[in-house]
Amino acid sequence: MRSDYANSKPRRQQRGNHKKPLPPQRPPMLLFLVVLVVVAGFGYFLWTLKNGSPTPITQEPVQVEQPQKPEPHKDPNALPPKPKEEWTYQQELENKQVDVDLPEKSDQPSRPYQMQCGSFRKESQAQELKARIAFQGMEAQVHKVDGSSGAWYKVVLGPYQGKRKAETDRHELQRAGINGCMIWFWES
């Protein structure tokens, strides 16, 4: 007869066969006493709430004040009387004069602004950003700048006559997911 390899080994004891020691049981009498004390304490608490302030028989009756006269029926839409004005600022400021210093307007127009939205080493990346800006209805230019570190391709919008218009366009580009645009004075 052939013996099975699996059956030839002695079986190991299974892990779950060990009996765990039971926690010590409290005597039921102790549990009964604790429950009895808690119930008795709660009953006493309720009894003191009900009979906590006994009134003596010889106590004088409490007199309840009755309203003197019922007020006449008023219109619910009526406004309260107008309060007296305590301030006399109108009379005090009537003959005063206020001097305001305004900066002189110059005849020269203010410098225009530009908005730069990117600077790339590759012209293809600059053209891609220019196309994304064009989808937002704005016109951008790509300027090649030769610097000490090589050629850069800058994506520029403008010129803007006022900074407010440049800020408006920048916020519109941010809503479209084009971030990082900077507003500077226009450089020729």
C-alpha positions in Angstrom: 0.0 0.0 0.0 1.0 3.5 -0.8 0.9 6.0 1.9 -0.1 9.6 1.3 2.5 12.2 2.2 -0.1 14.5 3.5 -1.5 11.8 5.8 1.8 10.5 6.9 2.7 13.6 8.9 1.4 14.0 12.3 -1.3 16.6 12.5 -0.5 19.8 14.3 -2.9 21.1 16.9 -5.2 23.7 15.6 -4.8 27.2 17.1 -8.3 27.5 18.2 -8.3 24.5 20.5 -6.8 26.2 23.5 -9.4 27.3 25.9 -9.1 30.8 27.1 -9.6 31.3 30.8 -12.9 32.9 31.6 -13.0 36.2 33.4 -13.8 35.9 37.1 -17.5 36.0 37.6 -18.9 38.5 40.1 -21.3 37.1 42.5 -24.9 37.8 41.4 -25.6 39.2 44.9 -23.2 42.1 44.3 -24.9 43.0 41.0 -28.3 42.8 42.7 -27.2 45.2 45.4 -25.7 47.7 43.0 -28.9 47.8 40.9 -31.0 48.2 44.1 -28.9 51.1 45.3 -29.2 52.9 41.9 -33.0 52.4 41.7 -33.4 53.6 45.3 -31.3 56.6 44.7 -33.3 57.5 41.6 -36.5 57.1 43.5 -35.3 59.3 46.3 -34.2 62.0 43.7 -37.7 62.0 42.2 -39.4 62.2 45.6 -37.3 65.2 46.6 -38.2 67.0 43.3 -41.9 66.4 44.1 -41.8 67.3 47.8 -38.7 69.4 47.9 -40.2 72.7 49.0 -43.2 72.0 51.3 -45.4 75.1 51.9 -46.4 75.7 55.5 -50.1 76.0 56.2 -49.8 79.4 57.8 -48.1 81.0 54.9 -49.8 84.2 53.6 -51.4 83.9 50.2 -49.4 85.5 47.3 -51.0 88.5 45.8 -50.9 88.7 42.1 -50.7 92.1 40.6 -53.4 92.8 38.0 -52.8 95.1 35.1 -54.0 98.5 35.9 -55.7 99.6 32.7 -55.8 97.8 29.4 -54.2 100.0 26.8 -56.4 101.1 24.0 -56.2 99.1 20.8 -53.5 100.5 18.5 -53.2 100.2 14.8 -50.5 97.6 14.1 -49.3 99.5 11.0 -48.9 102.8 12.9 -45.4 104.1 13.2 -43.9 105.2 16.5 -43.6 108.9 17.0 -40.6 110.6 15.4 -37.7 111.0 17.8 -36.3 114.5 18.6 -33.1 115.3 16.7 -30.3 116.0 19.2 -27.5 116.9 16.7 -27.0 120.3 15.2 -24.3 119.3 12.7 -26.3 120.7 9.8 -26.0 124.2 11.3 -22.4 123.7 12.3 -21.2 122.6 8.9 -23.3 124.9 6.9 -20.7 127.6 6.5 -17.6 125.4 6.4 -15.4 124.9 3.4 -13.4 121.7 2.6 -10.1 121.9 0.7 -9.0 118.8 -1.3 -5.6 118.5 -2.8 -5.8 116.9 -6.2 -2.7 115.9 -8.1 -2.2 117.9 -11.2 -3.1 116.2 -14.4 -0.2 115.9 -16.7 -0.5 116.4 -20.4 1.5 113.3 -21.1 -0.5 110.1 -21.5 0.2 107.5 -18.8 2.4 104.6 -19.8 0.6 101.7 -21.4 0.6 98.3 -19.8 1.4 94.8 -21.2 0.5 91.4 -19.9 3.0 88.6 -20.3 1.6 85.1 -20.0 4.6 83.0 -20.7 8.2 82.8 -21.7 9.5 79.6 -23.5 12.7 78.3 -25.0 10.8 76.6 -27.9 8.7 78.7 -30.3 6.2 75.9 -30.7 5.3 76.1 -26.9 4.8 79.9 -27.3 2.6 79.4 -30.4 0.5 76.8 -28.5 -0.2 79.3 -25.6 -1.0 82.0 -28.1 -3.6 79.7 -29.7 -5.1 78.9 -26.3 -5.4 82.7 -25.6 -7.0 83.2 -29.0 -9.7 80.7 -28.1 -10.6 83.1 -25.3 -11.2 85.9 -27.8 -7.9 87.8 -27.1 -5.0 88.6 -29.4 -1.5 87.7 -28.2 1.9 88.2 -29.9 5.0 86.1 -29.6 8.2 88.2 -29.2 11.7 86.6 -29.7 14.1 88.0 -27.1 17.9 87.2 -27.3 19.3 87.3 -23.8 22.6 86.2 -22.2 21.2 82.7 -21.7 19.9 82.3 -25.2 16.7 83.0 -27.2 13.4 83.2 -25.4 9.9 83.4 -26.9 7.5 85.5 -24.8 3.7 85.5 -25.2 2.5 89.1 -24.7 -0.9 90.8 -24.7 -1.4 94.5 -25.1 -0.8 97.4 -25.0 -3.5 98.3 -22.5 -4.2 102.0 -21.9 -5.2 101.2 -18.3 -4.3 98.6 -15.8 -7.9 97.8 -15.1 -8.5 96.4 -18.6 -5.4 94.3 -18.2 -6.6 92.9 -14.9 -10.0 92.1 -16.4 -8.4 90.1 -19.2 -6.1 88.3 -16.7 -9.1 87.2 -14.6 -10.8 85.9 -17.8 -7.7 83.9 -18.7 -7.5 82.5 -15.1 -11.1 81.2 -15.4 -10.0 79.5 -18.6 -7.1 77.8 -16.8 -4.3 80.0 -18.1 -2.4 81.1 -15.0 0.8 83.1 -14.3 0.1 86.2 -16.4 2.0 89.2 -15.2 1.1 92.9 -15.9 4.0 95.3 -16.5 4.6 98.7 -18.1 4.9 98.4 -21.9 8.5 98.0 -23.1 9.1 98.8 -26.7 
